[in-house]
Amino acid sequence: MVDNWNYNLPWYHGSQQELTILRVGSSVTQDRDIARIFSHRPGISTVEDDGTHKHNGTTLGYLHIVDEPITAADVEPYPHPINASKWEWLTKRVIKVRLIEQPALRAAELLTEEDLAVLRARQQSVGQETFRE
């Protein structure tokens, strides 16, 4: 349970197929854009300094909304340091969802080869490598 979290806000899930339920351990978020982006199955996604998202996903996807109330007992934050702001949560039970959109790819959000080169250089400069070609 996370204190001071508004569990009553909408929860979303992006996938590559239409669903009616999520299994235990599925990812959900209250950020509709993140779910939409993950419906395109990106290997890499970023949040720019201005808050915009970029990714390299190209799969046609499905955006779902959770179709029942969610409480603190139903979800938990994904346990990874990159999730400090609690944008990704994991389901702790089977949860009903409803399709709300088949989102189109947005060209402005797609990472270019130049973007990827900049990301790689930035990671190498700090001695990290978190993605491969």
Solvent accessible surface area in square Angstrom, and as a share of the most:
residue,aa,sasa,rsa
1,M,168,0.75
2,V,29,0.17
3,D,104,0.54
4,N,159,0.82
5,W,70,0.24
6,N,75,0.38
7,Y,27,0.10
8,N,142,0.73
9,L,90,0.45
10,P,67,0.42
11,W,5,0.02
12,Y,21,0.08
13,H,26,0.12
14,G,13,0.13
15,S,13,0.08
16,Q,61,0.27
17,Q,112,0.50
18,E,108,0.48
19,L,37,0.19
20,T,101,0.59
21,I,88,0.45
22,L,4,0.02
23,R,186,0.68
24,V,95,0.55
25,G,44,0.42
26,S,21,0.14
27,S,43,0.28
28,V,3,0.02
29,T,7,0.04
30,Q,40,0.18
31,D,53,0.27
32,R,107,0.39
33,D,56,0.29
34,I,17,0.09
35,A,2,0.02
36,R,6,0.02
37,I,1,0.01
38,F,77,0.32
39,S,0,0.00
40,H,0,0.00
41,R,162,0.59
42,P,19,0.12
43,G,68,0.66
44,I,24,0.12
45,S,51,0.33
46,T,24,0.14
47,V,95,0.55
48,E,66,0.29
49,D,161,0.84
50,D,112,0.58
51,G,43,0.41
52,T,73,0.42
53,H,29,0.13
54,K,49,0.21
55,H,0,0.00
56,N,54,0.28
57,G,1,0.01
58,T,96,0.56
59,T,54,0.32
60,L,132,0.66
61,G,2,0.02
62,Y,49,0.18
63,L,0,0.00
64,H,0,0.00
65,I,30,0.15
66,V,16,0.09
67,D,68,0.35
68,E,44,0.20
69,P,112,0.71
70,I,10,0.05
71,T,73,0.42
72,A,20,0.15
73,A,75,0.58
74,D,13,0.07
75,V,1,0.00
76,E,74,0.33
77,P,32,0.20
78,Y,83,0.32
79,P,112,0.71
80,H,94,0.42
81,P,118,0.74
82,I,126,0.64
83,N,6,0.03
84,A,81,0.63
85,S,83,0.54
86,K,60,0.26
87,W,71,0.25
88,E,34,0.15
89,W,1,0.00
90,L,32,0.16
91,T,3,0.02
92,K,93,0.39
93,R,78,0.28
94,V,79,0.45
95,I,0,0.00
96,K,113,0.48
97,V,8,0.05
98,R,119,0.44
99,L,53,0.26
100,I,54,0.27
101,E,57,0.25
102,Q,115,0.51
103,P,4,0.02
104,A,74,0.58
105,L,58,0.29
106,R,117,0.43
107,A,86,0.67
108,A,90,0.70
109,E,21,0.10
110,L,49,0.24
111,L,20,0.10
112,T,73,0.42
113,E,138,0.62
114,E,133,0.59
115,D,38,0.20
116,L,16,0.08
117,A,56,0.43
118,V,76,0.43
119,L,26,0.13
120,R,56,0.20
121,A,59,0.46
122,R,146,0.53
123,Q,33,0.15
124,Q,122,0.54
125,S,90,0.58
126,V,102,0.58
127,G,72,0.69
128,Q,100,0.44
129,E,102,0.46
130,T,100,0.58
131,F,26,0.11
132,R,190,0.69
133,E,177,0.79
